[in-house]
Amino acid sequence: MDISERAARLHAYLSARGPEDLETVLDAYGRARYDAGPVAYLLLADWWAAFDPEAALADTLTWPLYDKPLGVEAVARAWASPAFDGPRMNSIASRPTKVASERRARGGSWNSVTFSKISPPAG
């Protein structure tokens, strides 16, 4: 099976699941850890960030070096999306970091912040 077919199947699998299925999804990923590949982890991070970006970010920060950047970027992108309207985004946006403050002072938006220089919110 080629990568586009695997990605389509995984997208369908994740799309049919909700937050209540997180442990089941993580167990499946755990069993397929080295077979999953970067696209699978990118899709996982994006799916998870849609309902719990703080936990998704904390988890992606523990991923192996080759998967970590993809996961962290996917979470940051989902968390900063205008479509995300949860309290976590409001919480972090109300406590801007130095980079976010400087970007806003220059007329930039939250979505244009360089996330690689931002620390996750404290507890």
MOPAC internal coordinates of N, CA, C and O (Angstrom, degrees):
PM7 1SCF
backbone

  N    0.0000 0     0.00 0     0.00 0    0    0    0
  C    1.4509 1     0.00 0     0.00 0    1    0    0
  C    1.5340 1   107.58 1     0.00 0    2    1    0
  O    1.2310 1   120.11 1   -45.84 1    3    2    1
  N    1.3366 1   117.39 1   134.16 1    3    2    1
  C    1.4616 1   119.97 1  -178.29 1    5    3    2
  C    1.5315 1   110.86 1   -83.12 1    6    5    3
  O    1.2310 1   120.99 1    -9.52 1    7    6    5
  N    1.3112 1   115.72 1   170.48 1    7    6    5
  C    1.4601 1   121.15 1  -172.91 1    9    7    6
  C    1.5321 1   112.57 1   -63.59 1   10    9    7
  O    1.2310 1   119.87 1   143.03 1   11   10    9
  N    1.3225 1   117.85 1   -36.97 1   11   10    9
  C    1.4653 1   119.26 1  -179.57 1   13   11   10
  C    1.5296 1   111.33 1   -67.44 1   14   13   11
  O    1.2310 1   120.38 1   143.30 1   15   14   13
  N    1.3263 1   116.87 1   -36.70 1   15   14   13
  C    1.4652 1   119.85 1   177.62 1   17   15   14
  C    1.5331 1   110.42 1   -69.29 1   18   17   15
  O    1.2310 1   120.52 1   137.70 1   19   18   17
  N    1.3419 1   116.62 1   -42.30 1   19   18   17
  C    1.4749 1   119.82 1   177.32 1   21   19   18
  C    1.5238 1   110.24 1   -61.37 1   22   21   19
  O    1.2310 1   120.20 1   136.63 1   23   22   21
  N    1.3339 1   117.22 1   -43.37 1   23   22   21
  C    1.4663 1   121.21 1  -179.89 1   25   23   22
  C    1.5268 1   110.73 1   -63.56 1   26   25   23
  O    1.2310 1   120.31 1   138.55 1   27   26   25
  N    1.3227 1   117.01 1   -41.45 1   27   26   25
  C    1.4716 1   120.53 1   179.38 1   29   27   26
  C    1.5273 1   110.85 1   -64.07 1   30   29   27
  O    1.2310 1   120.47 1   137.84 1   31   30   29
  N    1.3236 1   116.71 1   -42.16 1   31   30   29
  C    1.4742 1   119.95 1   178.93 1   33   31   30
  C    1.5290 1   111.10 1   -65.91 1   34   33   31
  O    1.2310 1   120.93 1   138.37 1   35   34   33
  N    1.3200 1   115.84 1   -41.63 1   35   34   33
  C    1.4612 1   119.42 1   179.80 1   37   35   34
  C    1.5298 1   110.98 1   -67.30 1   38   37   35
  O    1.2310 1   120.68 1   140.18 1   39   38   37
  N    1.3190 1   116.30 1   -39.82 1   39   38   37
  C    1.4704 1   119.89 1   176.90 1   41   39   38
  C    1.5255 1   110.17 1   -60.35 1   42   41   39
  O    1.2310 1   120.37 1   136.34 1   43   42   41
  N    1.3164 1   116.90 1   -43.66 1   43   42   41
  C    1.4681 1   120.86 1   178.43 1   45   43   42
  C    1.5348 1   110.51 1   -63.04 1   46   45   43
  O    1.2310 1   120.81 1   138.18 1   47   46   45
  N    1.3347 1   116.06 1   -41.82 1   47   46   45
  C    1.4686 1   121.07 1   178.91 1   49   47   46
  C    1.5305 1   110.36 1   -60.42 1   50   49   47
  O    1.2310 1   120.31 1   130.10 1   51   50   49
  N    1.3240 1   117.02 1   -49.90 1   51   50   49
  C    1.4667 1   120.77 1  -177.97 1   53   51   50
  C    1.5309 1   111.72 1   -68.57 1   54   53   51
  O    1.2310 1   120.44 1   143.14 1   55   54   53
  N    1.3128 1   116.77 1   -36.86 1   55   54   53
  C    1.4656 1   120.61 1   179.99 1   57   55   54
  C    1.5189 1   112.47 1   -63.13 1   58   57   55
  O    1.2310 1   120.37 1   153.41 1   59   58   57
  N    1.3229 1   116.89 1   -26.59 1   59   58   57
  C    1.4618 1   121.68 1  -179.65 1   61   59   58
  C    1.5310 1   111.87 1   -86.05 1   62   61   59
  O    1.2310 1   120.37 1  -179.97 1   63   62   61
  N    1.3341 1   116.90 1     0.03 1   63   62   61
  C    1.4581 1   120.43 1  -177.45 1   65   63   62
  C    1.5192 1   111.18 1  -116.52 1   66   65   63
  O    1.2310 1   122.00 1   -26.09 1   67   66   65
  N    1.3352 1   113.77 1   153.91 1   67   66   65
  C    1.4535 1   120.33 1   179.14 1   69   67   66
  C    1.5127 1   110.74 1  -121.16 1   70   69   67
  O    1.2310 1   120.58 1     5.70 1   71   70   69
  N    1.3212 1   116.50 1  -174.30 1   71   70   69
  C    1.4622 1   121.08 1  -178.96 1   73   71   70
  C    1.5276 1   113.78 1   -55.17 1   74   73   71
  O    1.2310 1   120.55 1   147.96 1   75   74   73
  N    1.3126 1   116.56 1   -32.04 1   75   74   73
  C    1.4672 1   120.44 1  -179.39 1   77   75   74
  C    1.5266 1   112.05 1   -67.02 1   78   77   75
  O    1.2310 1   120.24 1   164.82 1   79   78   77
  N    1.3234 1   117.14 1   -15.18 1   79   78   77
  C    1.4640 1   121.90 1  -179.36 1   81   79   78
  C    1.5265 1   113.11 1   -97.50 1   82   81   79
  O    1.2310 1   119.86 1  -172.65 1   83   82   81
  N    1.3165 1   117.88 1     7.35 1   83   82   81
  C    1.4579 1   121.05 1  -174.29 1   85   83   82
  C    1.5242 1   112.54 1   -54.75 1   86   85   83
  O    1.2310 1   119.61 1   130.90 1   87   86   85
  N    1.3214 1   118.34 1   -49.10 1   87   86   85
  C    1.4671 1   120.43 1  -177.51 1   89   87   86
  C    1.5286 1   111.73 1   -61.96 1   90   89   87
  O    1.2310 1   120.49 1   139.88 1   91   90   89
  N    1.3179 1   116.66 1   -40.12 1   91   90   89
  C    1.4634 1   120.74 1   178.06 1   93   91   90
  C    1.5218 1   110.77 1   -63.42 1   94   93   91
  O    1.2310 1   120.64 1   136.47 1   95   94   93
  N    1.3326 1   116.38 1   -43.53 1   95   94   93
  C    1.4655 1   120.93 1   179.46 1   97   95   94
  C    1.5287 1   109.98 1   -64.57 1   98   97   95
  O    1.2310 1   120.07 1   134.41 1   99   98   97
  N    1.3289 1   117.46 1   -45.59 1   99   98   97
  C    1.4621 1   120.37 1  -179.89 1  101   99   98
  C    1.5246 1   111.55 1   -64.00 1  102  101   99
  O    1.2310 1   120.35 1   143.17 1  103  102  101
  N    1.3266 1   116.94 1   -36.83 1  103  102  101
  C    1.4698 1   120.27 1   175.90 1  105  103  102
  C    1.5287 1   110.74 1   -62.40 1  106  105  103
  O    1.2310 1   120.65 1   136.80 1  107  106  105
  N    1.3287 1   116.36 1   -43.20 1  107  106  105
  C    1.4700 1   120.03 1   179.18 1  109  107  106
  C    1.5257 1   110.45 1   -63.20 1  110  109  107
  O    1.2310 1   120.62 1   137.45 1  111  110  109
  N    1.3217 1   116.43 1   -42.55 1  111  110  109
  C    1.4636 1   119.51 1   177.46 1  113  111  110
  C    1.5248 1   111.00 1   -65.33 1  114  113  111
  O    1.2310 1   120.36 1   142.27 1  115  114  113
  N    1.3066 1   116.93 1   -37.73 1  115  114  113
  C    1.4554 1   120.30 1   178.99 1  117  115  114
  C    1.5166 1   112.09 1   -62.19 1  118  117  115
  O    1.2310 1   120.43 1   141.21 1  119  118  117
  N    1.3241 1   116.78 1   -38.79 1  119  118  117
  C    1.4636 1   120.66 1   178.73 1  121  119  118
  C    1.5243 1   111.84 1   -70.11 1  122  121  119
  O    1.2310 1   120.35 1   152.39 1  123  122  121
  N    1.3301 1   116.93 1   -27.61 1  123  122  121
  C    1.4685 1   121.17 1  -177.02 1  125  123  122
  C    1.5240 1   112.04 1  -106.85 1  126  125  123
  O    1.2310 1   120.24 1  -160.11 1  127  126  125
  N    1.3177 1   117.14 1    19.89 1  127  126  125
  C    1.4684 1   122.87 1  -171.30 1  129  127  126
  C    1.5268 1   114.71 1   -40.40 1  130  129  127
  O    1.2310 1   119.78 1   126.22 1  131  130  129
  N    1.2924 1   118.02 1   -53.78 1  131  130  129
  C    1.4594 1   119.59 1  -174.43 1  133  131  130
  C    1.5212 1   113.21 1   -91.25 1  134  133  131
  O    1.2310 1   120.21 1   170.66 1  135  134  133
  N    1.3117 1   117.20 1    -9.34 1  135  134  133
  C    1.4597 1   120.77 1   177.30 1  137  135  134
  C    1.5225 1   112.52 1   -95.39 1  138  137  135
  O    1.2310 1   120.46 1   164.44 1  139  138  137
  N    1.3338 1   116.72 1   -15.56 1  139  138  137
  C    1.4589 1   120.57 1  -172.58 1  141  139  138
  C    1.5224 1   112.60 1   -67.63 1  142  141  139
  O    1.2310 1   119.51 1   132.69 1  143  142  141
  N    1.3071 1   118.54 1   -47.31 1  143  142  141
  C    1.4574 1   121.67 1   179.29 1  145  143  142
  C    1.5166 1   112.85 1    84.76 1  146  145  143
  O    1.2310 1   120.71 1   -13.90 1  147  146  145
  N    1.3224 1   116.26 1   166.10 1  147  146  145
  C    1.4604 1   120.94 1  -174.20 1  149  147  146
  C    1.5281 1   114.52 1   -64.19 1  150  149  147
  O    1.2310 1   119.64 1   145.37 1  151  150  149
  N    1.3153 1   118.29 1   -34.63 1  151  150  149
  C    1.4641 1   119.99 1   179.43 1  153  151  150
  C    1.5271 1   109.99 1   -64.25 1  154  153  151
  O    1.2310 1   120.27 1   140.09 1  155  154  153
  N    1.3081 1   117.09 1   -39.91 1  155  154  153
  C    1.4624 1   120.59 1   178.85 1  157  155  154
  C    1.5207 1   111.07 1   -62.86 1  158  157  155
  O    1.2310 1   120.48 1   139.38 1  159  158  157
  N    1.3157 1   116.68 1   -40.62 1  159  158  157
  C    1.4597 1   119.32 1  -179.91 1  161  159  158
  C    1.5194 1   112.29 1   -73.05 1  162  161  159
  O    1.2310 1   120.14 1   147.06 1  163  162  161
  N    1.2967 1   117.35 1   -32.94 1  163  162  161
  C    1.4573 1   120.93 1   174.59 1  165  163  162
  C    1.5305 1   109.92 1   -62.60 1  166  165  163
  O    1.2310 1   120.38 1   135.35 1  167  166  165
  N    1.3208 1   116.88 1   -44.65 1  167  166  165
  C    1.4605 1   121.11 1   178.30 1  169  167  166
  C    1.5240 1   111.82 1   -65.15 1  170  169  167
  O    1.2310 1   120.34 1   141.03 1  171  170  169
  N    1.3389 1   116.95 1   -38.97 1  171  170  169
  C    1.4625 1   120.41 1   177.45 1  173  171  170
  C    1.5255 1   110.59 1   -61.60 1  174  173  171
  O    1.2310 1   120.38 1   131.19 1  175  174  173
  N    1.3154 1   116.87 1   -48.81 1  175  174  173
  C    1.4631 1   120.63 1  -178.05 1  177  175  174
  C    1.5242 1   110.93 1   -61.26 1  178  177  175
  O    1.2310 1   120.32 1   137.30 1  179  178  177
  N    1.3095 1   117.00 1   -42.70 1  179  178  177
  C    1.4589 1   121.28 1   179.69 1  181  179  178
  C    1.5291 1   111.23 1   -64.15 1  182  181  179
  O    1.2310 1   120.45 1   135.38 1  183  182  181
  N    1.3306 1   116.75 1   -44.62 1  183  182  181
  C    1.4703 1   121.65 1   179.07 1  185  183  182
  C    1.5276 1   110.56 1   -62.00 1  186  185  183
  O    1.2310 1   120.26 1   131.83 1  187  186  185
  N    1.3190 1   117.10 1   -48.17 1  187  186  185
  C    1.4621 1   122.51 1  -176.14 1  189  187  186
  C    1.5216 1   110.97 1   -66.31 1  190  189  187
  O    1.2310 1   120.10 1   138.79 1  191  190  189
  N    1.3174 1   117.42 1   -41.21 1  191  190  189
  C    1.4632 1   121.47 1  -178.58 1  193  191  190
  C    1.5210 1   112.31 1   -63.47 1  194  193  191
  O    1.2310 1   120.27 1   156.76 1  195  194  193
  N    1.3117 1   117.08 1   -23.24 1  195  194  193
  C    1.4607 1   120.10 1  -179.89 1  197  195  194
  C    1.5176 1   112.56 1   -64.43 1  198  197  195
  O    1.2310 1   119.75 1   154.63 1  199  198  197
  N    1.3259 1   118.09 1   -25.37 1  199  198  197
  C    1.4646 1   119.53 1  -179.04 1  201  199  198
  C    1.5227 1   113.62 1  -123.56 1  202  201  199
  O    1.2310 1   119.03 1   162.86 1  203  202  201
  N    1.3114 1   119.46 1   -17.14 1  203  202  201
  C    1.4679 1   120.46 1   177.63 1  205  203  202
  C    1.5370 1   110.25 1  -153.60 1  206  205  203
  O    1.2310 1   120.47 1  -106.16 1  207  206  205
  N    1.3275 1   116.71 1    73.84 1  207  206  205
  C    1.4597 1   119.24 1  -174.94 1  209  207  206
  C    1.5237 1   114.21 1   -63.84 1  210  209  207
  O    1.2310 1   119.94 1   147.66 1  211  210  209
  N    1.3243 1   117.73 1   -32.34 1  211  210  209
  C    1.4659 1   118.84 1   179.52 1  213  211  210
  C    1.5312 1   111.33 1   -63.30 1  214  213  211
  O    1.2310 1   120.30 1   133.36 1  215  214  213
  N    1.3267 1   117.03 1   -46.64 1  215  214  213
  C    1.4664 1   120.28 1   178.53 1  217  215  214
  C    1.5253 1   110.82 1   -67.84 1  218  217  215
  O    1.2310 1   120.40 1   141.09 1  219  218  217
  N    1.3217 1   116.84 1   -38.91 1  219  218  217
  C    1.4657 1   120.10 1   178.81 1  221  219  218
  C    1.5239 1   110.42 1   -62.64 1  222  221  219
  O    1.2310 1   120.31 1   136.77 1  223  222  221
  N    1.3295 1   117.02 1   -43.23 1  223  222  221
  C    1.4604 1   120.17 1   178.80 1  225  223  222
  C    1.5203 1   111.00 1   -64.20 1  226  225  223
  O    1.2310 1   120.41 1   134.21 1  227  226  225
  N    1.3206 1   116.82 1   -45.79 1  227  226  225
  C    1.4675 1   120.00 1   179.26 1  229  227  226
  C    1.5215 1   110.63 1   -58.26 1  230  229  227
  O    1.2310 1   120.28 1   139.23 1  231  230  229
  N    1.3170 1   117.07 1   -40.77 1  231  230  229
  C    1.4577 1   119.98 1  -179.44 1  233  231  230
  C    1.5244 1   111.55 1   -70.61 1  234  233  231
  O    1.2310 1   119.90 1   135.58 1  235  234  233
  N    1.3299 1   117.79 1   -44.42 1  235  234  233
  C    1.4676 1   119.43 1  -178.30 1  237  235  234
  C    1.5213 1   111.49 1   -63.46 1  238  237  235
  O    1.2310 1   120.00 1   152.85 1  239  238  237
  N    1.3167 1   117.61 1   -27.15 1  239  238  237
  C    1.4683 1   120.02 1   177.68 1  241  239  238
  C    1.5257 1   112.26 1   -68.20 1  242  241  239
  O    1.2310 1   120.22 1   165.94 1  243  242  241
  N    1.3336 1   117.18 1   -14.06 1  243  242  241
  C    1.4687 1   121.01 1   177.89 1  245  243  242
  C    1.5295 1   112.15 1   -98.95 1  246  245  243
  O    1.2310 1   119.88 1   176.76 1  247  246  245
  N    1.3366 1   117.83 1    -3.24 1  247  246  245
  C    1.4556 1   121.28 1  -177.98 1  249  247  246
  C    1.5271 1   109.95 1   -68.50 1  250  249  247
  O    1.2310 1   120.74 1   -23.31 1  251  250  249
  N    1.3274 1   116.18 1   156.69 1  251  250  249
  C    1.4726 1   119.51 1   176.97 1  253  251  250
  C    1.5312 1   111.18 1   -57.42 1  254  253  251
  O    1.2310 1   121.36 1   -24.40 1  255  254  253
  N    1.2829 1   115.01 1   155.60 1  255  254  253
  C    1.4629 1   122.62 1  -174.92 1  257  255  254
  C    1.5288 1   113.19 1   -49.25 1  258  257  255
  O    1.2310 1   119.67 1   139.17 1  259  258  257
  N    1.3116 1   118.23 1   -40.83 1  259  258  257
  C    1.4607 1   120.73 1  -176.25 1  261  259  258
  C    1.5313 1   113.25 1   -74.88 1  262  261  259
  O    1.2310 1   119.08 1   158.50 1  263  262  261
  N    1.3296 1   119.36 1   -21.50 1  263  262  261
  C    1.4660 1   122.40 1   178.24 1  265  263  262
  C    1.5300 1   112.66 1  -100.87 1  266  265  263
  O    1.2310 1   120.24 1   153.68 1  267  266  265
  N    1.3184 1   117.16 1   -26.32 1  267  266  265
  C    1.4635 1   121.86 1  -174.00 1  269  267  266
  C    1.5296 1   113.68 1   -54.38 1  270  269  267
  O    1.2310 1   118.52 1   129.45 1  271  270  269
  N    1.3286 1   120.43 1   -50.55 1  271  270  269
  C    1.4713 1   119.01 1  -177.56 1  273  271  270
  C    1.5250 1   113.04 1   -59.68 1  274  273  271
  O    1.2310 1   120.38 1   140.93 1  275  274  273
  N    1.3232 1   116.88 1   -39.07 1  275  274  273
  C    1.4677 1   119.87 1   178.58 1  277  275  274
  C    1.5208 1   111.02 1   -63.87 1  278  277  275
  O    1.2310 1   120.54 1   136.18 1  279  278  277
  N    1.3238 1   116.57 1   -43.82 1  279  278  277
  C    1.4556 1   120.49 1  -178.89 1  281  279  278
  C    1.5110 1   112.61 1   -66.29 1  282  281  279
  O    1.2310 1   120.48 1   133.37 1  283  282  281
  N    1.3162 1   116.69 1   -46.63 1  283  282  281
  C    1.4602 1   120.65 1  -179.31 1  285  283  282
  C    1.5267 1   110.25 1   -62.78 1  286  285  283
  O    1.2310 1   120.55 1   137.66 1  287  286  285
  N    1.3227 1   116.56 1   -42.34 1  287  286  285
  C    1.4649 1   119.83 1   178.89 1  289  287  286
  C    1.5301 1   111.70 1   -63.84 1  290  289  287
  O    1.2310 1   120.19 1   138.69 1  291  290  289
  N    1.3252 1   117.24 1   -41.31 1  291  290  289
  C    1.4669 1   120.71 1   179.38 1  293  291  290
  C    1.5194 1   111.15 1   -63.35 1  294  293  291
  O    1.2310 1   120.43 1   138.05 1  295  294  293
  N    1.3333 1   116.78 1   -41.95 1  295  294  293
  C    1.4621 1   120.37 1   178.79 1  297  295  294
  C    1.5269 1   110.33 1   -65.14 1  298  297  295
  O    1.2310 1   120.38 1   133.39 1  299  298  297
  N    1.3192 1   116.88 1   -46.61 1  299  298  297
  C    1.4588 1   120.44 1  -179.57 1  301  299  298
  C    1.5231 1   111.30 1   -60.43 1  302  301  299
  O    1.2310 1   120.67 1   137.79 1  303  302  301
  N    1.3182 1   116.32 1   -42.21 1  303  302  301
  C    1.4713 1   120.68 1   179.78 1  305  303  302
  C    1.5338 1   110.61 1   -64.71 1  306  305  303
  O    1.2310 1   120.27 1   135.64 1  307  306  305
  N    1.3212 1   117.08 1   -44.36 1  307  306  305
  C    1.4668 1   120.08 1   179.80 1  309  307  306
  C    1.5244 1   111.20 1   -66.84 1  310  309  307
  O    1.2310 1   120.38 1   138.97 1  311  310  309
  N    1.3283 1   116.88 1   -41.03 1  311  310  309
  C    1.4585 1   122.13 1  -178.25 1  313  311  310
  C    1.5250 1   111.05 1   -65.49 1  314  313  311
  O    1.2310 1   120.32 1   144.42 1  315  314  313
  N    1.3214 1   116.99 1   -35.58 1  315  314  313
  C    1.4606 1   121.11 1  -177.42 1  317  315  314
  C    1.5235 1   113.06 1   -88.03 1  318  317  315
  O    1.2310 1   120.30 1   173.13 1  319  318  317
  N    1.3049 1   117.03 1    -6.87 1  319  318  317
  C    1.4524 1   121.15 1  -177.90 1  321  319  318
  C    1.5284 1   111.39 1   -60.79 1  322  321  319
  O    1.2310 1   120.16 1   -40.82 1  323  322  321
  N    1.3223 1   117.31 1   139.18 1  323  322  321
  C    1.4681 1   119.36 1   174.93 1  325  323  322
  C    1.5307 1   112.12 1   -59.36 1  326  325  323
  O    1.2310 1   120.43 1   156.40 1  327  326  325
  N    1.3242 1   116.78 1   -23.60 1  327  326  325
  C    1.4641 1   120.83 1   179.29 1  329  327  326
  C    1.5256 1   111.97 1   -72.17 1  330  329  327
  O    1.2310 1   120.25 1   157.47 1  331  330  329
  N    1.3355 1   117.13 1   -22.53 1  331  330  329
  C    1.4652 1   120.24 1   179.40 1  333  331  330
  C    1.5221 1   107.88 1   -83.28 1  334  333  331
  O    1.2310 1   120.81 1   -60.31 1  335  334  333
  N    1.3242 1   116.06 1   119.69 1  335  334  333
  C    1.4588 1   120.20 1  -175.13 1  337  335  334
  C    1.5204 1   110.78 1  -127.88 1  338  337  335
  O    1.2310 1   120.40 1  -147.66 1  339  338  337
  N    1.3131 1   116.85 1    32.34 1  339  338  337
  C    1.4553 1   120.14 1  -178.21 1  341  339  338
  C    1.5158 1   112.68 1   -87.53 1  342  341  339
  O    1.2310 1   120.87 1   -12.50 1  343  342  341
  N    1.3093 1   115.95 1   167.50 1  343  342  341
  C    1.4593 1   120.40 1  -178.59 1  345  343  342
  C    1.5174 1   113.42 1   -64.19 1  346  345  343
  O    1.2310 1   119.84 1   153.80 1  347  346  345
  N    1.3200 1   117.91 1   -26.20 1  347  346  345
  C    1.4676 1   118.61 1  -179.60 1  349  347  346
  C    1.5218 1   111.09 1   -64.91 1  350  349  347
  O    1.2310 1   120.44 1   140.72 1  351  350  349
  N    1.3224 1   116.76 1   -39.28 1  351  350  349
  C    1.4586 1   119.72 1   178.53 1  353  351  350
  C    1.5160 1   109.56 1   -66.43 1  354  353  351
  O    1.2310 1   120.10 1   137.08 1  355  354  353
  N    1.3215 1   117.42 1   -42.92 1  355  354  353
  C    1.4569 1   120.52 1   178.08 1  357  355  354
  C    1.5171 1   110.30 1   -62.55 1  358  357  355
  O    1.2310 1   120.61 1   142.68 1  359  358  357
  N    1.3300 1   116.43 1   -37.32 1  359  358  357
  C    1.4582 1   121.07 1  -179.82 1  361  359  358
  C    1.5162 1   111.40 1   -64.09 1  362  361  359
  O    1.2310 1   120.18 1   130.19 1  363  362  361
  N    1.3253 1   117.25 1   -49.81 1  363  362  361
  C    1.4575 1   119.15 1  -178.79 1  365  363  362
  C    1.5219 1   110.94 1   -70.56 1  366  365  363
  O    1.2310 1   120.12 1   146.08 1  367  366  365
  N    1.3225 1   117.38 1   -33.92 1  367  366  365
  C    1.4590 1   119.76 1  -179.77 1  369  367  366
  C    1.5243 1   111.24 1   -68.26 1  370  369  367
  O    1.2310 1   120.15 1   153.01 1  371  370  369
  N    1.3213 1   117.32 1   -26.99 1  371  370  369
  C    1.4578 1   119.71 1   179.71 1  373  371  370
  C    1.5167 1   112.16 1   -80.69 1  374  373  371
  O    1.2310 1   120.11 1   170.48 1  375  374  373
  N    1.3402 1   117.39 1    -9.52 1  375  374  373
  C    1.4633 1   122.43 1   177.28 1  377  375  374
  C    1.5161 1   108.86 1  -125.02 1  378  377  375
  O    1.2310 1   120.11 1  -113.40 1  379  378  377
  N    1.3338 1   117.39 1    66.60 1  379  378  377
  C    1.4600 1   118.66 1  -175.04 1  381  379  378
  C    1.5157 1   112.60 1   -65.15 1  382  381  379
  O    1.2310 1   121.46 1   -34.36 1  383  382  381
  N    1.3027 1   114.81 1   145.64 1  383  382  381
  C    1.4488 1   120.51 1   175.59 1  385  383  382
  C    1.5172 1   108.93 1   -79.78 1  386  385  383
  O    1.2310 1   120.75 1    -5.59 1  387  386  385
  N    1.2993 1   116.16 1   174.41 1  387  386  385
  C    1.4575 1   120.72 1   179.05 1  389  387  386
  C    1.5315 1   110.70 1   -57.90 1  390  389  387
  O    1.2310 1   120.17 1   136.59 1  391  390  389
  N    1.3218 1   117.29 1   -43.41 1  391  390  389
  C    1.4655 1   120.42 1  -179.21 1  393  391  390
  C    1.5200 1   110.37 1   -63.33 1  394  393  391
  O    1.2310 1   120.08 1   134.54 1  395  394  393
  N    1.3386 1   117.45 1   -45.46 1  395  394  393
  C    1.4630 1   120.72 1   179.73 1  397  395  394
  C    1.5189 1   110.71 1   -64.07 1  398  397  395
  O    1.2310 1   119.82 1   138.58 1  399  398  397
  N    1.3235 1   117.96 1   -41.42 1  399  398  397
  C    1.4631 1   121.32 1   179.28 1  401  399  398
  C    1.5212 1   111.06 1   -62.34 1  402  401  399
  O    1.2310 1   120.63 1   136.07 1  403  402  401
  N    1.3311 1   116.39 1   -43.93 1  403  402  401
  C    1.4618 1   120.16 1   179.29 1  405  403  402
  C    1.5207 1   110.88 1   -64.65 1  406  405  403
  O    1.2310 1   120.34 1   139.87 1  407  406  405
  N    1.3211 1   116.96 1   -40.13 1  407  406  405
  C    1.4585 1   121.09 1  -179.66 1  409  407  406
  C    1.5258 1   110.14 1   -64.74 1  410  409  407
  O    1.2310 1   120.53 1   135.75 1  411  410  409
  N    1.3139 1   116.60 1   -44.25 1  411  410  409
  C    1.4618 1   120.13 1   179.40 1  413  411  410
  C    1.5201 1   110.99 1   -65.56 1  414  413  411
  O    1.2310 1   120.05 1   142.02 1  415  414  413
  N    1.3185 1   117.51 1   -37.98 1  415  414  413
  C    1.4572 1   121.28 1   179.16 1  417  415  414
  C    1.5296 1   110.98 1   -61.42 1  418  417  415
  O    1.2310 1   120.55 1   150.46 1  419  418  417
  N    1.3362 1   116.55 1   -29.54 1  419  418  417
  C    1.4681 1   121.13 1   178.38 1  421  419  418
  C    1.5316 1   111.40 1   -89.29 1  422  421  419
  O    1.2310 1   120.14 1  -173.87 1  423  422  421
  N    1.3196 1   117.33 1     6.13 1  423  422  421
  C    1.4637 1   120.63 1   177.71 1  425  423  422
  C    1.5115 1   114.64 1    92.88 1  426  425  423
  O    1.2310 1   119.85 1  -172.94 1  427  426  425
  N    1.3243 1   117.89 1     7.06 1  427  426  425
  C    1.4568 1   120.92 1   178.70 1  429  427  426
  C    1.5175 1   111.01 1   -78.66 1  430  429  427
  O    1.2310 1   120.69 1   -16.38 1  431  430  429
  N    1.3153 1   116.29 1   163.62 1  431  430  429
  C    1.4548 1   120.73 1   178.89 1  433  431  430
  C    1.5175 1   109.99 1  -102.64 1  434  433  431
  O    1.2310 1   120.69 1    -8.82 1  435  434  433
  N    1.3130 1   116.28 1   171.18 1  435  434  433
  C    1.4663 1   121.45 1   176.88 1  437  435  434
  C    1.5162 1   110.44 1   -56.70 1  438  437  435
  O    1.2310 1   120.44 1   139.54 1  439  438  437
  N    1.3300 1   116.75 1   -40.46 1  439  438  437
  C    1.4528 1   120.83 1  -176.43 1  441  439  438
  C    1.5180 1   113.57 1   -69.09 1  442  441  439
  O    1.2310 1   119.90 1   163.64 1  443  442  441
  N    1.3277 1   117.80 1   -16.36 1  443  442  441
  C    1.4572 1   119.13 1  -178.06 1  445  443  442
  C    1.5226 1   112.11 1   -98.92 1  446  445  443
  O    1.2310 1   120.13 1  -172.83 1  447  446  445
  N    1.3264 1   117.36 1     7.17 1  447  446  445
  C    1.4561 1   121.13 1   178.98 1  449  447  446
  C    1.5266 1   110.02 1   -69.61 1  450  449  447
  O    1.2310 1   120.40 1   -35.34 1  451  450  449
  N    1.3182 1   116.85 1   144.66 1  451  450  449
  C    1.4562 1   121.32 1   176.72 1  453  451  450
  C    1.5205 1   107.92 1   -80.81 1  454  453  451
  O    1.2310 1   120.21 1   -79.19 1  455  454  453
  N    1.3245 1   117.20 1   100.81 1  455  454  453
  C    1.4574 1   121.66 1  -172.65 1  457  455  454
  C    1.5129 1   113.87 1   -68.43 1  458  457  455
  O    1.2310 1   119.86 1   156.75 1  459  458  457
  N    1.3144 1   117.88 1   -23.25 1  459  458  457
  C    1.4547 1   118.55 1  -179.05 1  461  459  458
  C    1.5157 1   111.64 1   -66.30 1  462  461  459
  O    1.2310 1   120.01 1   166.57 1  463  462  461
  N    1.3308 1   117.58 1   -13.43 1  463  462  461
  C    1.4676 1   120.74 1  -179.03 1  465  463  462
  C    1.5292 1   111.59 1  -106.22 1  466  465  463
  O    1.2310 1   120.06 1  -170.75 1  467  466  465
  N    1.3179 1   117.50 1     9.25 1  467  466  465
  C    1.4597 1   121.20 1  -177.27 1  469  467  466
  C    1.5216 1   109.16 1  -110.81 1  470  469  467
  O    1.2310 1   120.98 1   -46.46 1  471  470  469
  N    1.3101 1   115.73 1   133.54 1  471  470  469
  C    1.4457 1   120.72 1   175.71 1  473  471  470
  C    1.5135 1   109.73 1   -84.25 1  474  473  471
  O    1.2310 1   119.47 1   -30.21 1  475  474  473
  N    1.3268 1   118.61 1   149.79 1  475  474  473
  C    1.4673 1   119.88 1   177.01 1  477  475  474
  C    1.5253 1   109.13 1   -66.02 1  478  477  475
  O    1.2310 1   120.29 1   -22.31 1  479  478  477
  N    1.3311 1   117.06 1   157.69 1  479  478  477
  C    1.4579 1   120.19 1  -179.44 1  481  479  478
  C    1.5245 1   111.39 1   -64.33 1  482  481  479
  O    1.2310 1   121.44 1   -31.00 1  483  482  481
  N    1.3180 1   114.85 1   149.00 1  483  482  481
  C    1.4634 1   119.89 1   179.01 1  485  483  482
  C    1.5188 1   109.58 1   -76.68 1  486  485  483
  O    1.2310 1   121.99 1   -40.67 1  487  486  485
  N    1.3530 1   113.79 1   139.33 1  487  486  485
  C    1.4340 1   125.51 1   175.12 1  489  487  486
  C    1.4268 1   118.27 1    16.39 1  490  489  487
  O    1.2310 1   120.10 1   180.00 1  491  490  489

